[in-house]
Amino acid sequence: MFRVTVVILILLSIYTQQVIGGSFFIYNQVRHGSLMKVHCKSKDNDMGWHVRKYGGVYGFDFRDNLFGSTLFWCNIWQGPHLEHFQVIVAFESRQYHDLNAWVRWSVRGDGIYQSINGATPWKFKYNWDNKLLKIGGL
């Protein structure tokens, strides 16, 4: 009986891992002529470097881990010469009540805004060039 229970628990955890997920998208809404460079990571994944022109978007879908502790952070640069920088917590599954949350980020000249599951209005979250967030090499 114990072995059957263990097998059932393993199968349920695999199934749950495949069902629960999330996504985030980062939009370049700074101004015409401004580039946005993005580099996102999690503990297990490095999503690489991406550059988007004004109006461009970078994002992806993913599966949450078994413990619901998925965390992605992103380094974002913007401006004509990519002179402004910020690190954001792009997705942290423990923050959201909806296990299939989708988060949108709007990169603008005055800062970075967030919308969760399509909520409006967008909420201001980050200023540019916050020196405290650069510590630690994120």
Order of alpha helices (4+ residues) and beta strands (2+ residues): alpha-beta-beta-beta-beta-beta-beta-beta-beta-beta-alpha
